[in-house]
Amino acid sequence: MRSVIVLDDIRVQEMVRRDGSRAYTIVWPDLTVDEEADCFLCQYEGSGTQKTYAYTLVDHLRWRVREGLTTAKVSLSDLQRYMGAVGARVPMPFGEPWRMPPKRPYGSDALKVTAACLKGFYLHQCARQGVNPELKAALDVRRLPTQPDRDRVLLGHVVTSMSANPLTPPGRSRRRHPKMLPDGARPELLSEVNTARDAMVVTWLSDTTLRIGGLTGLHLVDLHLRENAACGECRGPHVHVCHRVANLNRAAAKKKPEWQLQNGVITGGEIYRVSPAMISTYFAYMTTEYTKYATGHGMLLIQLHGSNTGDPWTADAARGMLRRAGKRAGLPGRIKPHQFRHSTMGKILDASGNDPLVAKEAGNWASMRMVDEVYGHPDQHSPGFVAALKAVWGEEE
């Protein structure tokens, strides 16, 4: 089964395999596959990276066609010029930005992904085709390792150099300011939702740091809602968030730790603790809507209305539900699932005395550095922050 994703001259094409997994390649207007792109993307088959790199690479190939360049002719300065073009927001010395409205220019994270994709693509092609040794030498450079590099590498004390990417835009670690839920959002949303399923979603997002892809990708077998579950990995009630490529609703967990199902018991994956309120809303949902409409696919969240009643509920549908509930409740801004994660993490940090280890484990963060970037600065609305400013302003009560 094939479906064209981007209707343009050169485009990304998605292929759905018999097992439900998806693969991505790039095709030309005559439906011939771009051999260079396909050969490179095949290295990432079965991972989300393949899709990300496909959409990143198709933009670059369109630009390369416009510039009249090929793998054999392109230079490092050409690639650096492209990196400037896709990130440009205003006309620059190189001309108009490549990504014009309604397309948005790449942000800092997207530029890092683009740099990694282009370096990998051209090193692969130069070695495979035996062309453009100058570009290969310019991209295949090394640098001295930093202490974080040594910390991440086994036997890091013997590491003498690390791979570098001359296309990566310069920049230092930045502080992120996560968008929180409005004050009192949880009770307001619960008063406006229309189903037990929706009440469960609000409660589960409020009491954990689950991402929406992980929540909508849950299967019933992933839920261990009793003490001392058979998995033996957590004494309290918990859920296992497992990355599955063939979910019917295309929901997928962001992280991909190993997991397995053996004798009906899930082990591995990301583990999130479950609150009593979450268990209560789960049973309310299961004993009413789920038993009435479920169609035997084994996923937790299901569609309750329309022609697809009983089918797995998608992450986009969950986002729409939260947006509409927030609008009915009169909450400011647009309610998004990730705001629950940030708000819950803020509460966990306050309750733990800003212990970063607790924050890392509760949010299943990959590193302490991420915790520091996102939460390692004071909340400008916290009582301590406001009190400190009032003291400076001479407004102490």
Buried (B, 14 or more C-beta within 10 A) or exposed (E): EEEEBBEEEBBBBBEEEEEEEBBBBBBEEEEEEBEBBBBBBEEBBEEBBBBBBBBBBBBBBBBBEEBEBEBEEBEBEBBBBBBBBBBBEEEEEEEEBBBEEEEEBBEEEBBBBBBBBBBBBBBBBBEEEEBBEEBBEBBBEEEEBEEEBBEEEEEEEEBEEBEBBBBBBEEEEEEBEBEBBBEEBBEBBBEBBEBBBBBBBBBBBBBBBBBBBBBBBBBEBBBBBEEEBEBEBBEEBBBBBBBBBEBEBBBBBEBBBEBEBEEEBBBBBBBBBBBEEBBEBBEBBBEEBBEEBBEEBEBBBBBBEEEBEBBBBBBEBBBEBBBBBBEBBEBEEEBBBBBBBBBBBBBBBEEEEEEBEBBBBBBBBEEBBBBBBBBBEEBEEEEEEEEEEEEEEEEEE
